[in-house]
């Protein structure tokens, strides 16, 4: 369970069959995809059917963390042990091939299967979320009070049943299509950081993590 | 069902309770969120549990379309009538509030509930996908042959049970926190188009939709 250098075992659910050469089962790839994300999509079923909820996420060690209001549907059902599938997808570009059916996308995706468990130390976990957003900010903000913490549930899911799929690079066409006279290549898509927008009532100086924001790739 | 000017009815599944002021039930918002996306996350359950699969999507009228290999798990179960929840989320920024628990994100998300149905006219549907990627390209590529079309299933889901949630703008803090001495504002995230990368073996001239790519916001 804790051999983080070993590849993730492929289970009935995580063994990738479609374009299997794009499958990645190493934890370094899984960690990088999660760490590059601010949100994930959490799928689970309740008495009304299957749901798919976007929510903030972060990673600590071999767990993916989320949080939510105690009264929300997602928190309620995940706490009751509903099986979840958490997916993160970064889209990196459109792949324009010479033939229609070889068109593709470049992407990095991660899927995590399992059941969430409640996190007892909510203070430490939500401080880690703040660090994921902006290192140093946790010490500057008005900290959560007992009432706010009491209304919030923090949950985590083990990364032990997970798989990634990554595609990058040029189109792959069939040999007999290589002379078809159409432009082939990649149209990149990139998530970038825009210039920070201060609140109109802000009077505080710009902290270093805000000043540095737009200079870095997201 | 076809009154596209009327708001979407809120059902047990689509009525938004958390931060309900961010809910949107108008079809114009729903269409805009889908049309701005190249991919969605499709949640459904099979005999192995709940899954959450990223896949290309596009819209025609009041349906969201996807496609996939006939042999894949997703196509197989959706064709059997598995209930699905399709979610699209565009992340627009991190919202830095003065207090920990008022931090948020700016985003545009759409959720669609229902069951997919097979699309008989795969040629027309996949031409619409190509138009979503690059208008004009459909006439230039090596078209799909009978074998390729036969191996692919196109599915669509009605937009009749759907809801959107949109947050934009500045942080919203409690009145008593407004003087807390910390920077407050938004750190924007933007999906942008990078410079096209021609395949190393490309010999075709650059079409207008490729030339125009990097000049437009994604």
Contacts between the chains, C-beta under 8 A, distances in Angstrom:
chain1	res1	chain2	res2	distance
A	12	B	48	5.5
A	13	B	48	5.2
A	13	B	49	6.3
A	13	B	51	7.4
A	17	B	71	7.9
A	17	B	72	7.5
A	17	B	73	7.9
A	18	B	68	7.9
A	18	B	69	5.9
A	18	B	72	5.4
A	38	B	91	6.0
A	38	B	94	6.8
A	38	B	105	6.7
A	38	B	189	7.6
A	39	B	89	6.4
A	39	B	91	6.0
A	39	B	105	6.9
A	39	B	107	7.6
A	41	B	41	4.4
A	41	B	43	7.6
A	41	B	52	5.8
A	41	B	87	5.5
A	41	B	89	7.0
A	42	B	52	7.8
A	43	B	41	7.6
A	43	B	43	3.4
A	43	B	50	5.1
A	43	B	51	6.8
A	43	B	52	3.8
A	43	B	85	7.1
A	44	B	50	5.9
A	45	B	45	5.7
A	45	B	50	5.5
A	48	B	12	5.5
A	48	B	13	5.2
A	49	B	13	6.3
A	49	B	83	4.9
A	49	B	85	7.1
A	49	B	113	6.8
A	50	B	43	5.0
A	50	B	44	5.8
A	50	B	45	5.5
A	50	B	50	6.1
A	50	B	82	7.9
A	50	B	83	5.6
A	50	B	84	6.7
A	50	B	85	5.1
A	51	B	13	7.3
A	51	B	43	6.8
A	51	B	85	5.3
A	51	B	111	7.9
A	52	B	41	5.8
A	52	B	42	7.8
A	52	B	43	3.8
A	52	B	52	6.3
A	52	B	85	4.2
A	52	B	86	7.0
A	52	B	87	4.1
A	52	B	111	6.6
A	53	B	87	7.3
A	54	B	87	6.1
A	54	B	89	4.0
A	54	B	107	7.1
A	54	B	109	5.2
A	56	B	105	6.6
A	68	B	18	7.9
A	69	B	18	5.9
A	71	B	17	7.9
A	72	B	17	7.4
A	72	B	18	5.4
A	73	B	17	7.9
A	82	B	50	7.9
A	83	B	49	4.9
A	83	B	50	5.6
A	84	B	50	6.7
A	85	B	43	7.1
A	85	B	49	7.1
A	85	B	50	5.1
A	85	B	51	5.3
A	85	B	52	4.1
A	86	B	52	7.0
A	87	B	41	5.5
A	87	B	52	4.1
A	87	B	53	7.3
A	87	B	54	6.1
A	89	B	39	6.5
A	89	B	41	7.0
A	89	B	54	4.1
A	91	B	38	6.0
A	91	B	39	5.9
A	91	B	191	7.8
A	93	B	194	7.3
A	94	B	38	6.8
A	94	B	133	5.6
A	94	B	134	7.7
A	96	B	133	7.5
A	96	B	134	6.9
A	96	B	137	7.1
A	96	B	210	7.7
A	97	B	141	7.6
A	98	B	141	6.5
A	98	B	142	5.7
A	99	B	141	6.1
A	99	B	142	4.1
A	99	B	143	7.8
A	99	B	144	7.3
A	99	B	148	8.0
A	100	B	126	6.8
A	100	B	130	6.8
A	100	B	138	7.8
A	100	B	141	5.2
A	100	B	142	6.8
A	100	B	143	5.7
A	100	B	144	4.5
A	100	B	148	7.4
A	101	B	144	5.2
A	101	B	148	4.4
A	101	B	152	7.2
A	103	B	130	7.4
A	103	B	133	7.0
A	103	B	141	7.9
A	105	B	38	6.7
A	105	B	39	6.9
A	105	B	56	6.6
A	107	B	39	7.6
A	107	B	54	7.1
A	109	B	54	5.2
A	111	B	51	7.9
A	111	B	52	6.6
A	111	B	53	8.0
A	113	B	49	6.8
A	126	B	100	6.8
A	130	B	100	6.7
A	130	B	103	7.4
A	133	B	94	5.6
A	133	B	96	7.5
A	133	B	103	7.0
A	134	B	94	7.7
A	134	B	96	6.9
A	134	B	187	7.7
A	137	B	96	7.1
A	137	B	182	7.6
A	138	B	100	7.8
A	140	B	181	7.9
A	140	B	182	4.4
A	140	B	183	7.8
A	141	B	97	7.6
A	141	B	98	6.5
A	141	B	99	6.1
A	141	B	100	5.1
A	141	B	103	7.9
A	141	B	180	7.3
A	141	B	182	5.4
A	142	B	98	5.7
A	142	B	99	4.1
A	142	B	100	6.8
A	142	B	177	5.1
A	142	B	180	4.6
A	142	B	182	7.5
A	143	B	99	7.8
A	143	B	100	5.7
A	144	B	99	7.4
A	144	B	100	4.5
A	144	B	101	5.2
A	148	B	99	8.0
A	148	B	100	7.4
A	148	B	101	4.3
A	152	B	101	7.2
A	170	B	197	7.6
A	170	B	199	4.8
A	170	B	200	6.9
A	171	B	199	5.9
A	177	B	142	5.1
A	178	B	201	6.5
A	180	B	141	7.3
A	180	B	142	4.6
A	181	B	140	7.9
A	181	B	203	7.8
A	181	B	204	5.3
A	182	B	137	7.6
A	182	B	140	4.4
A	182	B	141	5.4
A	182	B	142	7.5
A	182	B	204	5.5
A	182	B	207	8.0
A	183	B	140	7.8
A	183	B	198	7.0
A	183	B	202	6.1
A	183	B	204	4.5
A	183	B	205	7.0
A	183	B	206	5.9
A	183	B	207	5.4
A	183	B	210	5.6
A	184	B	198	7.3
A	184	B	199	4.2
A	184	B	201	7.5
A	184	B	202	5.0
A	184	B	204	7.2
A	185	B	196	5.8
A	185	B	197	5.2
A	185	B	198	4.1
A	185	B	199	4.7
A	185	B	202	5.8
A	185	B	210	7.4
A	186	B	196	7.0
A	186	B	197	4.5
A	186	B	199	7.9
A	187	B	134	7.7
A	187	B	193	6.8
A	187	B	194	7.8
A	187	B	196	5.5
A	187	B	210	7.0
A	187	B	213	5.1
A	188	B	193	6.9
A	188	B	194	3.1
A	188	B	195	7.0
A	188	B	196	7.4
A	188	B	197	6.6
A	189	B	38	7.6
A	189	B	191	5.8
A	189	B	192	7.5
A	189	B	193	6.3
A	189	B	194	6.9
A	189	B	218	5.5
A	190	B	191	7.2
A	190	B	192	5.5
A	190	B	193	7.8
A	190	B	194	5.0
A	191	B	91	7.8
A	191	B	189	5.8
A	191	B	190	7.2
A	191	B	191	5.5
A	191	B	192	7.9
A	192	B	189	7.5
A	192	B	190	5.5
A	192	B	191	7.9
A	192	B	192	5.3
A	193	B	187	6.7
A	193	B	188	6.9
A	193	B	189	6.4
A	193	B	190	7.7
A	194	B	93	7.3
A	194	B	187	7.8
A	194	B	188	3.1
A	194	B	189	7.0
A	194	B	190	5.0
A	195	B	188	7.0
A	196	B	185	5.8
A	196	B	186	7.0
A	196	B	187	5.5
A	196	B	188	7.4
A	197	B	170	7.6
A	197	B	185	5.2
A	197	B	186	4.5
A	197	B	188	6.6
A	198	B	183	6.9
A	198	B	184	7.3
A	198	B	185	4.1
A	199	B	170	4.8
A	199	B	171	5.9
A	199	B	184	4.2
A	199	B	185	4.7
A	199	B	186	7.9
A	200	B	170	6.9
A	201	B	178	6.5
A	201	B	184	7.5
A	202	B	183	6.1
A	202	B	184	4.9
A	202	B	185	5.9
A	203	B	181	7.8
A	204	B	181	5.3
A	204	B	182	5.5
A	204	B	183	4.6
A	204	B	184	7.2
A	205	B	183	7.0
A	206	B	183	5.9
A	207	B	182	8.0
A	207	B	183	5.4
A	210	B	96	7.7
A	210	B	183	5.6
A	210	B	185	7.4
A	210	B	187	6.9
A	213	B	187	5.1
A	218	B	189	5.5
